[in-house]
Amino acid sequence: MSETVDIKELNERIQKESAFVDLITIEMNKVIIGQKQLIESLLIGLLSDGHVLLEGLPGLAKTLAINTLAKTIDAGFSRIQFTPDLLPADVIGTMIYSMKKEEFTVKRGPIFNNFVLADEINRAPAKVQSALLEAMQEKQVTIGSQTFKLEKPFLVLATQNPIEQEGTYPLPEAQVDRFMLKVVINYPKKEEEILIVRENLAKNFPEPNRILTTEDILKARDVVKDVYMDEKIEKYIVDIVFATRYPEDYGLVNLKDMISFGGSPRASINLSKAAKAYAFIKRRGYVIPEDVRAVCHDVLRHRIGLTYQAEAENITSVDIINDILNAVEVP
Amino acid sequence: MNKLFNIRILVVLMVVLLGFGFASKAQITIDVKMDTNIMLIGDQTKLTIESSFPANFEVKFPIFSDTIIKGLEVLNISDFDTSMVDNNLKVKQEYLVTSFDTGWYEIPMLDFQITFPDKERVDTVQSRPVYFGVVTMPLDTANAMAITDIKAPLDAPLTFQEVWPAASIALGSILLILAIIYLLLKLTRKEAIFVKKEKPKEPAHIIAFRDLDILKDKKLWQQGKLKEYYSELTEIVRAYIENRYAIQALEMTTDEIIDAFRISGDLVKDLKDNLFDLLVKADFIKFAKGSALADENEASYRFVFDFVTKTKPVVILRDEDEKHQENEISEPIEN
């Protein structure tokens, strides 16, 4: 009985603590028209301490969305435009010799901020990508002999363009896996695009208000961690991830030849964290199967390796995830 | 006198030696012959080379590979055929030959090397030349100016060996065409290609009622196993929906099931709302350790029972004159 009371209390706490979600959404909606799913995904990344990779065609407000989110929070924000001639030192910083002091001093790079927008991450060479991804994983940076902890919250929001692959350095699977979510942005709806055109013609660009501090985010993250996840949901999550590895065990024999590798345990962890954050956004103190399914595509799409046969048959990881969701029994 | 005596001795020796030579050669015979003296161009005939000699002699036959003489081609060479006749060895070899040039041919004398029994003396015996002619088809000189058609091929009776490859291909093609027609018919009618005979499936409501009875007998919520109770209750209703409406409810979340009903329009609003309430309550109990009163548990059970009762297929009895009854699935009576 006491556990039931805890859930009720948690529900009430979440109702209270998650009020800012609506405020952020309102502020972002002032600037971003449509792209509801993008905003939700950014909030999931923000609340579950997971980095987000945005993929979409140019002009779909990827950078604007991240900029706007950063503006609603009183936190450090930097933007790094990734180019082929970028160096790791341009991202993490370097040691500079001071003639006056006759010693080397550390010049911190733009990564020393709460929110880092890595724009067009696949345009920089592998060494720069690894420098950034190492910082993402370890939440610390080493310059010379000194190691610096990155300030919390630390969130990397990277964008990449699915077309124009010439002159790009695609992220290896192991590095893409470090992004909690890979969000694919689609075109806005017709009515949304009409509004976008009107606002641009009128040069009416509203500025979002700063409504949150970093402390609020860290506090909200603690609440998200407390969101209750029943063992049935845990099993459901593990079943989904296992179905990406052994589809034949779930009656999906046809997928066996389409998948070269399935989701790692990191996929299960991130699916759980993202489902909790989604439940929080929906102002619920417990996770239901809807939450898992809502975040499943963003968490798994970059963690399923496709075979040549799948590519030849134009089968995408999203098709595979859909098949898996239709086959794994909901608790 | 002495000179005359010497000449006599020499003549006697020559006669003896010649006599000995003739005697030994007389035991060796060489025979080269053809089966015919005149052959048609392209026709085949046999050239036989035969020798008979005492068993303690050795006779070396001439060796031919692809031609005997220019224009006479060898098609096949037989093995040596050896037999013993009256202490004489008889060796025979046959060549199957042909020619594609008309004219007269001469197979010249062939050399056969003979080795005497002492293995020291060697002699050569030659065969007689063989003559033969190769001719073309005789012309009908009486009708030399008449234009005649090419002679038709000879009709030979068909054998099974000749017929079976074509027959099997024809039969296979017919079977393949029939199979394709069968598949196309099945696909256009959207029927299963291979129909597995299964025992008739129980109607969805029969399964649901039976499972509800089993659930009632388990008395789960009475034992405090509320989560198990609602898990099983919702599984029964989901399985019923899946079997009754072909909505994949077991693999769907609450929202998805209600959305599916909204799209299909199979349920009236009240039933849909109550189903949604039940599933949400069950989710709360299953995933949030929620609680429910005894009345609520019984009401949930009653709702599932009523839901199945109200939505089960209605049995319509046809006219008795038709001598048989058919079950037809009609729209739920609530509609």
Interface residues (C-beta under 8 A of the other chain):
Chain A: M1 E3 T4 I7 N11 Y228 D230 K232 I233 G285 Y286 V287 I288 P289 E290 R293 L325 N326 A327 V328 E329 V330 P331
Chain B: S231 Q248 L250 E251 M252 T253 T254 D255 E256 D283 F284 K286 F287 A288 K289 G290 S291
